[in-house]
């Protein structure tokens, strides 16, 4: 009887963990997360550019690193799929 209880507890723990992992996956691929990262990156770059230089159009020039970062996060899906495929082939 005790083994059944322990087994059920283990199953419940695994289900709870799986729910957390699924939620983490959804967050990692969500547009909310991507947009937050873009906005935060943009404002950090604007602040940094404003402090260190007298760039004529800080708002426009600060878009360059944000766009680069965003493109890199989008392309990483492709890189990750290649990486996963190479792991399966080993």
GROMACS elastic network, one bead per residue, 0.5 to 0.9 nm:
[ bonds ]
;  ai    aj funct       b0    kb
    1     4     6  0.52480   500
    1     5     6  0.66161   500
    1     6     6  0.88852   500
    2     5     6  0.51229   500
    2     6     6  0.62383   500
    2     7     6  0.84936   500
    3     6     6  0.50591   500
    3     7     6  0.59269   500
    3     8     6  0.84739   500
    4     8     6  0.60789   500
    4     9     6  0.85488   500
    5     8     6  0.50979   500
    5     9     6  0.61486   500
    5    10     6  0.86029   500
    6     9     6  0.50275   500
    6    10     6  0.61453   500
    6    11     6  0.85892   500
    7    10     6  0.50830   500
    7    11     6  0.62003   500
    7    12     6  0.86295   500
    8    11     6  0.50119   500
    8    12     6  0.61301   500
    8    13     6  0.85798   500
    9    12     6  0.50373   500
    9    13     6  0.61397   500
    9    14     6  0.86081   500
   10    13     6  0.50432   500
   10    14     6  0.61660   500
   10    15     6  0.86169   500
   11    14     6  0.50973   500
   11    15     6  0.61927   500
   11    16     6  0.86073   500
   12    15     6  0.51033   500
   12    16     6  0.61464   500
   12    17     6  0.85946   500
   13    16     6  0.50712   500
   13    17     6  0.61400   500
   13    18     6  0.85683   500
   14    17     6  0.50610   500
   14    18     6  0.60673   500
   14    19     6  0.85994   500
   15    18     6  0.50411   500
   15    19     6  0.62106   500
   15    20     6  0.87538   500
   16    19     6  0.51668   500
   16    20     6  0.64593   500
   16    21     6  0.87813   500
   17    20     6  0.51359   500
   17    21     6  0.62081   500
   17    22     6  0.86322   500
   18    21     6  0.50194   500
   18    22     6  0.60754   500
   18    23     6  0.85342   500
   19    22     6  0.51643   500
   19    23     6  0.61977   500
   19    24     6  0.86088   500
   20    23     6  0.51048   500
   20    24     6  0.61289   500
   20    25     6  0.86566   500
   21    25     6  0.62107   500
   21    26     6  0.86762   500
   22    25     6  0.50777   500
   22    26     6  0.62693   500
   22    27     6  0.86703   500
   23    26     6  0.50792   500
   23    27     6  0.62032   500
   23    28     6  0.86489   500
   24    27     6  0.50974   500
   24    28     6  0.61501   500
   24    29     6  0.87820   500
   25    28     6  0.51297   500
   25    29     6  0.64232   500
   25    30     6  0.85272   500
   26    29     6  0.54179   500
   26    30     6  0.59109   500
   27    30     6  0.50405   500
   27    31     6  0.83935   500
   27    32     6  0.79710   500
   27    33     6  0.65911   500
   28    31     6  0.87275   500
   28    33     6  0.68686   500
   28    34     6  0.82984   500
   29    32     6  0.86942   500
   29    33     6  0.74494   500
   29    34     6  0.77698   500
   30    33     6  0.54731   500
   30    34     6  0.65726   500
   30    35     6  0.88017   500
   31    35     6  0.59303   500
   31    36     6  0.83724   500
   32    35     6  0.52783   500
   32    36     6  0.61336   500
   32    37     6  0.86288   500
   33    36     6  0.51384   500
   33    37     6  0.61846   500
   33    38     6  0.85985   500
   34    37     6  0.51505   500
   34    38     6  0.61586   500
   34    39     6  0.87120   500
   34    70     6  0.75341   500
   34    73     6  0.83156   500
   35    39     6  0.61362   500
   35    40     6  0.84938   500
   35    70     6  0.88600   500
   36    39     6  0.52139   500
   36    40     6  0.60439   500
   36    41     6  0.83803   500
   37    40     6  0.51803   500
   37    41     6  0.58931   500
   37    42     6  0.83525   500
   37    66     6  0.87494   500
   37    70     6  0.84741   500
   38    41     6  0.51661   500
   38    42     6  0.59782   500
   38    43     6  0.86745   500
   38    66     6  0.58481   500
   38    67     6  0.79856   500
   38    69     6  0.77831   500
   38    70     6  0.67965   500
   39    42     6  0.50117   500
   39    43     6  0.62269   500
   39    44     6  0.85811   500
   39    66     6  0.80757   500
   40    43     6  0.53322   500
   40    44     6  0.61655   500
   40    45     6  0.85852   500
   41    44     6  0.52059   500
   41    45     6  0.61355   500
   41    46     6  0.85650   500
   41    62     6  0.89895   500
   41    65     6  0.79675   500
   41    66     6  0.60977   500
   41    69     6  0.85021   500
   42    45     6  0.52063   500
   42    46     6  0.61166   500
   42    47     6  0.86189   500
   42    59     6  0.86310   500
   42    62     6  0.61647   500
   42    63     6  0.64483   500
   42    64     6  0.89218   500
   42    65     6  0.76504   500
   42    66     6  0.56888   500
   43    47     6  0.60293   500
   43    48     6  0.84111   500
   43    62     6  0.80572   500
   44    47     6  0.51546   500
   44    48     6  0.60474   500
   44    49     6  0.84809   500
   44    62     6  0.88784   500
   45    48     6  0.50084   500
   45    49     6  0.58923   500
   45    50     6  0.83489   500
   45    58     6  0.88918   500
   45    62     6  0.56564   500
   45    63     6  0.83522   500
   45    65     6  0.76979   500
   45    66     6  0.82628   500
   46    49     6  0.51515   500
   46    50     6  0.59962   500
   46    51     6  0.85730   500
   46    58     6  0.61556   500
   46    59     6  0.64486   500
   46    61     6  0.82607   500
   46    62     6  0.54705   500
   46    63     6  0.86094   500
   47    50     6  0.51115   500
   47    51     6  0.62024   500
   47    52     6  0.87493   500
   47    58     6  0.88575   500
   48    51     6  0.51912   500
   48    52     6  0.62172   500
   48    53     6  0.84568   500
   49    52     6  0.53779   500
   49    53     6  0.58035   500
   49    54     6  0.77950   500
   49    55     6  0.72984   500
   49    58     6  0.66727   500
   49    61     6  0.86564   500
   49    62     6  0.74677   500
   50    53     6  0.58071   500
   50    54     6  0.66776   500
   50    55     6  0.74267   500
   50    58     6  0.67804   500
   51    54     6  0.81795   500
   52    55     6  0.89915   500
   54    57     6  0.86965   500
   54    58     6  0.82278   500
   55    58     6  0.56911   500
   55    61     6  0.79656   500
   56    61     6  0.87084   500
   57    60     6  0.56149   500
   57    61     6  0.61830   500
   57    62     6  0.85302   500
   58    61     6  0.52002   500
   58    62     6  0.58655   500
   58    63     6  0.87567   500
   59    62     6  0.53784   500
   59    63     6  0.68579   500
   60    63     6  0.54864   500
   60    64     6  0.76847   500
   61    64     6  0.59064   500
   61    65     6  0.83831   500
   62    65     6  0.63757   500
   62    66     6  0.70793   500
   63    66     6  0.51529   500
   63    67     6  0.60069   500
   63    68     6  0.84984   500
   64    67     6  0.53196   500
   64    68     6  0.61932   500
   64    69     6  0.86321   500
   65    69     6  0.59753   500
   65    70     6  0.84655   500
   66    69     6  0.50795   500
   66    70     6  0.60639   500
   66    71     6  0.85319   500
   67    70     6  0.50675   500
   67    71     6  0.60750   500
   67    72     6  0.85079   500
   68    71     6  0.52152   500
   68    72     6  0.61733   500
   68    73     6  0.87716   500
   69    72     6  0.50729   500
   69    73     6  0.63417   500
   69    74     6  0.87576   500
   70    73     6  0.52120   500
   70    74     6  0.63387   500
   70    75     6  0.87044   500
   71    74     6  0.51124   500
   71    75     6  0.61441   500
   71    76     6  0.86038   500
   72    75     6  0.51307   500
   72    76     6  0.61190   500
   73    76     6  0.52144   500
   73    77     6  0.73704   500
   74    77     6  0.61014   500
   74    78     6  0.79621   500
   75    78     6  0.54943   500
   75    79     6  0.66637   500
   75    80     6  0.88006   500
   76    80     6  0.58519   500
   76    81     6  0.84524   500
   77    80     6  0.50634   500
   77    81     6  0.62444   500
   77    82     6  0.87431   500
   78    81     6  0.52217   500
   78    82     6  0.64438   500
   78    83     6  0.87083   500
   79    82     6  0.51541   500
   79    83     6  0.61611   500
   79    84     6  0.86529   500
   80    84     6  0.60609   500
   80    85     6  0.84790   500
   81    84     6  0.50748   500
   81    85     6  0.60991   500
   81    86     6  0.86036   500
   82    85     6  0.50561   500
   82    86     6  0.62170   500
   82    87     6  0.87216   500
   83    86     6  0.51240   500
   83    87     6  0.63513   500
   83    88     6  0.88299   500
   84    87     6  0.50948   500
   84    88     6  0.63742   500
   84    89     6  0.88123   500
   85    88     6  0.51659   500
   85    89     6  0.63789   500
   86    89     6  0.51551   500
   86    90     6  0.66119   500
   87    90     6  0.54358   500
